[in-house]
Amino acid sequence: MDKAVEFLREKGLAAAEKKAGRIAAEGIVATCVSEDNKVASIVEVNSETDFVAKNETFREYVAKVAAQASKTTATDIDAFLEEAWAEDTTKTVKEELASQIAIIGENMNIRRFDKVVTDGVVESYIHAGGKIGVLVEANVDNASDAVKECLKNVAMQVAALSPKYLSRADVDQDYIAHETEILTTQAKNEKPDANDKIIEGMVKGRINKELKEICLLDQVYVKAEDGKQTVSAYVAEVAKNEG
């Protein structure tokens, strides 16, 4: 029996080797969040075709990879691939991947993973059938259902509008300087007779508008009933209600 298992594992690795040159550009993202919302992981696993990405066997495997990532001590993908596979410690993560390639019949690749461990609360959201995944962590003492719902809504916001920064304080000043230079030239071309004060006001207004689009806390909350409430105001409202 041991020889048979060894043979099948070797055959799986050989099949994986043959498929390794094929491009795996499809796939899905999966998350795994602990019951107490203190630990969460997110993984991206690629396949060759969207058909396989929608296959239940593939999706179940990716969910197991996410569960593995939630317990890993690895900090990079190479170390992750070499650790023992949690469901069968006689295999490594890499060897289990090879087995799945042999079963599913396409080249597959565990592209990346991340893990969050917090004293607060972490929530996840998966969008577009597994094409986009988000983890949101918050420093809160109260892990109520309302708080977790709030974080899931914020994660949905991130998935939908893809902000580049959390807040204005996180924006790289080099980015601001570069945008200011471009917008100043643009404004001068639009109003060549305008004085410096007018140009400065135009640029400041446009920078402010752009920051509202790329900073999460400044974005208009996608579920805002008045169409104006920002994410920051929404989070503050939930925090106030939950104490």
Backbone torsions as a table, in degrees:
resi	resn	phi	psi	omega
1	MET	NA	-43.0	179.4
2	ASP	-62.4	-39.7	178.7
3	LYS	-64.8	-39.9	179.9
4	ALA	-64.3	-42.7	177.9
5	VAL	-61.9	-44.0	179.7
6	GLU	-61.2	-41.9	179.6
7	PHE	-61.8	-45.8	-178.7
8	LEU	-65.9	-36.7	177.7
9	ARG	-65.8	-42.6	178.9
10	GLU	-64.5	-39.9	179.3
11	LYS	-64.1	-39.1	177.9
12	GLY	-63.4	-42.2	177.8
13	LEU	-63.8	-39.5	179.1
14	ALA	-65.2	-40.8	178.5
15	ALA	-64.4	-38.5	178.4
16	ALA	-65.0	-39.3	178.5
17	GLU	-60.3	-42.2	-178.5
18	LYS	-64.8	-32.9	-176.2
19	LYS	-91.6	-6.2	-172.4
20	ALA	-60.5	-27.4	-178.4
21	GLY	-79.0	-12.7	-179.4
22	ARG	-75.7	145.4	-177.7
23	ILE	-80.1	125.6	177.0
24	ALA	-108.0	92.9	-174.3
25	ALA	-111.2	-5.2	177.2
26	GLU	-99.4	-161.8	177.7
27	GLY	124.1	-168.9	-177.8
28	ILE	-142.6	167.2	173.0
29	VAL	-109.9	143.0	175.9
30	ALA	-136.6	152.7	177.7
31	THR	-125.5	160.5	175.4
32	CYS	-140.5	121.3	-178.6
33	VAL	-118.7	131.5	-179.8
34	SER	-66.4	161.0	-175.8
35	GLU	-61.6	-32.4	-179.7
36	ASP	-91.6	5.2	178.5
37	ASN	59.4	32.8	178.5
38	LYS	-104.2	-19.9	-178.8
39	VAL	-132.9	135.1	177.9
40	ALA	-147.4	150.9	177.3
41	SER	-133.6	159.2	177.2
42	ILE	-141.8	135.6	-179.3
43	VAL	-134.2	152.6	170.7
44	GLU	-120.3	122.9	177.8
45	VAL	-121.3	126.5	-175.9
46	ASN	-99.8	149.9	173.2
47	SER	-130.5	173.6	-179.3
48	GLU	-77.0	-36.2	-173.9
49	THR	-129.0	156.0	176.8
50	ASP	-68.2	-27.1	178.2
51	PHE	-59.3	-47.1	178.9
52	VAL	-69.0	-36.4	179.9
53	ALA	-59.8	-25.5	179.2
54	LYS	-93.7	-4.1	-177.7
55	ASN	-72.2	135.6	-175.8
56	GLU	-64.5	-36.1	178.2
57	THR	-62.0	-43.5	178.5
58	PHE	-63.5	-44.8	-178.0
59	ARG	-64.9	-37.5	177.1
60	GLU	-65.7	-39.0	178.0
61	TYR	-64.5	-44.1	-179.6
62	VAL	-63.6	-36.8	176.5
63	ALA	-61.9	-37.4	177.3
64	LYS	-69.0	-35.2	176.1
65	VAL	-64.1	-40.7	178.2
66	ALA	-63.6	-41.1	177.5
67	ALA	-63.5	-40.1	176.7
68	GLN	-60.7	-44.5	-178.4
69	ALA	-64.6	-28.3	-179.5
70	SER	-71.6	-16.7	-179.4
71	LYS	-111.8	-4.6	-174.0
72	THR	-69.9	154.2	170.6
73	THR	-107.8	-1.3	-179.1
74	ALA	-69.5	147.3	178.6
75	THR	-114.2	-4.0	176.1
76	ASP	-142.9	164.8	-172.7
77	ILE	-66.2	-34.4	179.9
78	ASP	-63.7	-45.3	179.0
79	ALA	-66.2	-37.5	179.0
80	PHE	-61.5	-43.6	-177.9
81	LEU	-66.7	-25.9	-176.4
82	GLU	-91.2	-8.4	-179.0
83	GLU	-79.8	163.4	-177.7
84	ALA	-66.4	137.0	176.7
85	TRP	-71.3	123.8	-171.2
86	ALA	-59.0	-33.9	-176.1
87	GLU	-84.0	-12.6	177.5
88	ASP	-157.9	91.8	-171.7
89	THR	-69.8	-2.8	173.5
90	THR	-78.1	-12.0	179.1
91	LYS	-111.1	158.5	168.0
92	THR	-93.9	169.8	175.7
93	VAL	-59.9	-38.4	179.6
94	LYS	-65.0	-40.2	179.9
95	GLU	-69.4	-35.9	176.3
96	GLU	-66.9	-37.9	175.4
97	LEU	-59.1	-44.5	178.7
98	ALA	-61.5	-38.7	178.2
99	SER	-63.9	-40.6	179.8
100	GLN	-68.6	-34.2	175.8
101	ILE	-61.7	-42.2	179.2
102	ALA	-65.6	-38.1	-178.6
103	ILE	-72.9	-47.0	-174.2
104	ILE	-80.8	-30.5	173.9
105	GLY	89.1	14.5	175.7
106	GLU	-132.1	155.5	172.0
107	ASN	-66.4	138.6	178.9
108	MET	-135.9	157.6	-175.3
109	ASN	-149.2	127.3	171.2
110	ILE	-82.9	102.5	-170.1
111	ARG	-78.1	-45.8	-177.0
112	ARG	-161.9	162.8	177.8
113	PHE	-151.9	161.5	172.8
114	ASP	-149.2	158.6	-177.2
115	LYS	-139.6	137.9	178.1
116	VAL	-121.0	128.0	173.0
117	VAL	-122.0	125.3	-172.5
118	THR	-137.6	154.8	170.5
119	ASP	-86.5	-11.3	179.3
120	GLY	-94.5	-123.7	-178.9
121	VAL	-137.0	139.5	175.1
122	VAL	-126.7	137.5	178.1
123	GLU	-130.5	163.9	-177.9
124	SER	-131.6	163.3	175.2
125	TYR	-151.4	134.5	176.4
126	ILE	-114.4	130.9	-173.9
127	HIS	-123.1	156.6	173.1
128	ALA	55.1	48.2	175.2
129	GLY	64.8	24.5	177.9
130	GLY	101.6	6.5	-178.1
131	LYS	-82.4	-24.7	-179.3
132	ILE	-132.4	133.0	177.8
133	GLY	-131.0	144.1	-177.0
134	VAL	-137.7	138.6	168.4
135	LEU	-115.3	135.5	176.5
136	VAL	-125.4	127.2	179.8
137	GLU	-112.1	139.2	177.5
138	ALA	-134.0	142.2	176.5
139	ASN	-86.3	91.1	-179.8
140	VAL	-136.1	152.2	176.9
141	ASP	-89.7	-27.7	-173.9
142	ASN	-98.8	111.3	179.5
143	ALA	-98.4	48.9	-179.0
144	SER	-71.9	167.3	178.2
145	ASP	-61.6	-36.0	-179.6
146	ALA	-66.1	-39.0	178.1
147	VAL	-66.3	-44.4	179.9
148	LYS	-65.3	-37.4	176.3
149	GLU	-64.7	-40.0	177.9
150	CYS	-59.9	-47.1	-179.0
151	LEU	-65.2	-37.1	177.3
152	LYS	-65.0	-38.7	177.2
153	ASN	-65.2	-39.3	177.4
154	VAL	-66.3	-39.6	176.7
155	ALA	-62.0	-38.6	176.3
156	MET	-62.6	-40.1	177.3
157	GLN	-60.0	-45.5	179.6
158	VAL	-61.5	-44.0	-180.0
159	ALA	-63.1	-38.5	-175.4
160	ALA	-77.7	-40.9	-170.5
161	LEU	-114.2	-4.8	171.7
162	SER	47.0	59.7	177.5
163	PRO	-65.1	149.4	-180.0
164	LYS	-88.0	-25.5	-175.6
165	TYR	-136.1	157.9	175.6
166	LEU	-73.3	-51.7	-179.3
167	SER	-143.1	175.0	179.6
168	ARG	-62.0	-30.5	-179.4
169	ALA	-64.5	-21.4	-178.4
170	ASP	-91.1	-8.0	-176.8
171	VAL	-70.6	129.5	178.5
172	ASP	-63.0	128.3	-178.8
173	GLN	-65.3	-27.7	175.5
174	ASP	-64.2	-36.1	177.8
175	TYR	-65.1	-45.2	178.9
176	ILE	-60.6	-44.6	-178.8
177	ALA	-62.6	-41.7	-179.1
178	HIS	-66.4	-44.7	178.8
179	GLU	-64.3	-39.6	179.2
180	THR	-61.5	-41.7	179.3
181	GLU	-62.5	-46.4	-179.7
182	ILE	-64.4	-46.6	-177.3
183	LEU	-69.0	-30.5	177.0
184	THR	-65.6	-45.0	177.4
185	THR	-62.3	-41.8	179.4
186	GLN	-61.8	-45.5	-178.9
187	ALA	-65.2	-39.6	179.4
188	LYS	-66.1	-34.5	177.4
189	ASN	-69.1	-35.7	-179.4
190	GLU	-74.4	-38.7	-177.8
191	LYS	-130.5	74.1	-176.2
192	PRO	-61.1	-21.2	-177.9
193	ASP	-95.6	-1.9	-177.1
194	ALA	-73.5	146.6	177.4
195	ASN	-80.5	171.9	-175.2
196	ASP	-59.8	-35.9	-178.8
197	LYS	-65.1	-41.9	178.8
198	ILE	-66.1	-44.2	179.1
199	ILE	-61.1	-43.5	179.9
200	GLU	-61.2	-41.1	178.3
201	GLY	-65.5	-40.4	177.4
202	MET	-61.7	-45.7	-177.9
203	VAL	-65.4	-43.8	180.0
204	LYS	-59.9	-42.5	179.0
205	GLY	-63.7	-40.4	-178.9
206	ARG	-72.2	-37.1	176.3
207	ILE	-63.5	-43.5	179.6
208	ASN	-61.2	-42.0	179.0
209	LYS	-63.4	-41.3	-179.7
210	GLU	-66.7	-40.6	179.9
211	LEU	-64.2	-33.0	177.3
212	LYS	-66.9	-21.9	-179.7
213	GLU	-90.4	-32.2	-173.2
214	ILE	-102.4	-10.2	178.8
215	CYS	-103.4	120.6	-174.4
216	LEU	-52.0	-51.0	-174.6
217	LEU	-67.1	-21.2	179.3
218	ASP	-91.8	-13.4	-179.2
219	GLN	-66.8	151.6	172.1
220	VAL	-71.3	128.4	-179.1
221	TYR	-62.1	128.8	-173.2
222	VAL	-62.1	-23.0	179.4
223	LYS	-104.0	12.3	-177.8
224	ALA	-59.7	124.1	-178.3
225	GLU	-67.0	-32.7	-179.6
226	ASP	-92.1	-1.9	180.0
227	GLY	70.9	10.3	-176.6
228	LYS	-127.1	-28.2	-175.5
229	GLN	-56.5	130.3	179.0
230	THR	-82.7	165.1	176.0
231	VAL	-60.2	-41.1	179.1
232	SER	-59.4	-44.0	179.8
233	ALA	-67.4	-38.5	178.5
234	TYR	-62.4	-47.4	-179.8
235	VAL	-62.9	-42.1	179.7
236	ALA	-63.0	-37.7	178.7
237	GLU	-64.5	-43.7	178.7
238	VAL	-65.4	-42.7	-179.8
239	ALA	-61.0	-40.3	-179.9
240	LYS	-65.8	-44.3	-178.9
241	ASN	-67.5	-29.6	-177.6
242	GLU	-94.8	-1.9	178.1
243	GLY	74.7	NA	NA
